[in-house]
Amino acid sequence: MHAVCPCHAIAAPAPESTLAEALESWMPVPPGARDQRRWWTLPRLVHTLVLVAWGKGSEGLLDRFVAARGCWPGAETALTYQGFVKAWRRVGLSPLYAAAARLRTALEASAGGAWRVGGWVALAADGSRFELPRTAGHLRVFGASGKKRSGPQLWVTTLWHLGLGLPWAWRVGRADSSERGHLRGMLGQAPPGCLLVLDAGFTGYELLAAILASGRHALVRVGRSVELLRDLGYAEQAGGGRVHLWPAYAQRHGQPPLTLRLIRLRLGGDRRKKMYLLTSVLDAGALSDASAGELYRRRWGVELMYRCLKQTLEAKKLRARSPVAALLEIQGLMLGLTLLGAQARRAVAAAGDAPDRLSPAVAFRVVRQGLRRPEGPRAWGTELAKALRDDYARRRKTRVSWPRKKRADRPPGRPRLRHARRGELEAAARLAAA
């Protein structure tokens, strides 16, 4: 069985084409992948799933499916959403995983100067929950997490490319999933030697040890929950800021300490407010304190991506009422957001504008117009090139009474830093001599 191959996903479509024709050019199919025995071939399944994801989120899945199905000529068969989901049950989710992998290859090949930021291939990681309809199937498969009597939810953890400004890889799990566990499972999808930029929720000896063992580097914010050792005498190297992460349980099991570099940065102009970062890049020439701070600030892009999913695409609560359909819906949203973002960034750059001026809301407005008029060809490159954020300065924030803004989390504070004790010095010497 052949998988959908968006290996030329950054190639430009024909000057004028329908939305279905443009999507086929953005996600072409390798020879021999078409199965003429069924209308729902793998290419049509993946393309239709992306078109459904591009539809207006306030509409139900049935309405979005009807609009997506109308983009294909000869609509005499395969007309029901139930049949669409049944076809996906037959093939499984492996075509979507293959499509995402090939899209990553295409993004790397076409990234150019955006591939590295400050000399690093940098990816941020973060997770978020999406609400689901309150059905027995969702509660059984995905569970619930959070407040008492909360409805079912699923958890999505995303690797987000700082240079491209696009999702790189993602993993979906239950509402009580561990984002650290998800990240460990996605390490093989991160480029070798890359720098993973993480918030304070990703601190932990096992995770950092797994990142280093995989050949990647980490830059993570730390706080009062982390205890660091200095003057341990284990794998010491020249330079300042050297500390060791070696919790008690790692010492008991004979696991080696992690040698890291502690970076202290001021927040704004207030000397009393500081941010503390740990990195496995010990050479300040390869990653300066200022560059580390800038990379961590750019990590905010993954938060904006989730805001785009939940507000622009109106997917804070998914519409699917069965677990299989919910997995299809969230996978389609992630793949559709990545694909349209890549195409729109390419069109904006070709028109001479900075790709970071791209407005996802305007880009989705463009393809939704194509969904409303599927028979009319359009110049997609020209239209997506105009999907830019406005450049006027807001004088004040727009205030609304609902929904209430979530209370900001307390800053993680300052990590606990102490000198190594005699027993720790002796244990570290034994490990170093082994």
Buried (B, 14 or more C-beta within 10 A) or exposed (E): EBBBBBBBBBBBBEEBBBBBBBBBBBBBBEEEBBBEEBBBBBBBBBBBBBBBBBBBBEBEBEBBBBBBBBBBEEEEEBEEBEBBBEBBEEBEBEBBBBBBBBBBEBBBEBBEEBBBBBEBBBBBBBBBBBBBBEBEBBBEBBBBBEEEEEBBBBBBBBBBBBBBBBBBBBBBBBBEBBBBBBBBBBBEBBBEEBBBBBBBBBBBBBBBBBBBEBEBBBBBBBBBEBBBBEEBEBBEEEEEBBBBBBBEEBBEEEBBBBBBBBBEBEEEEEEEEEBBBBBBBBEBEBBBBEBBBBBBEBBEBBBEBBEBBBEBBBBBEBBBBBBBBBBBBBBBBBBBBBBBBBBBBBBBBBEEBEBEBBBBEBBBBBBBEBBEEBEEBBBBBBBBBBBBEEEEEEEEEEEEEEEEEEEEEEBBBBBEEEEBEEEBBEBBEEBBEE
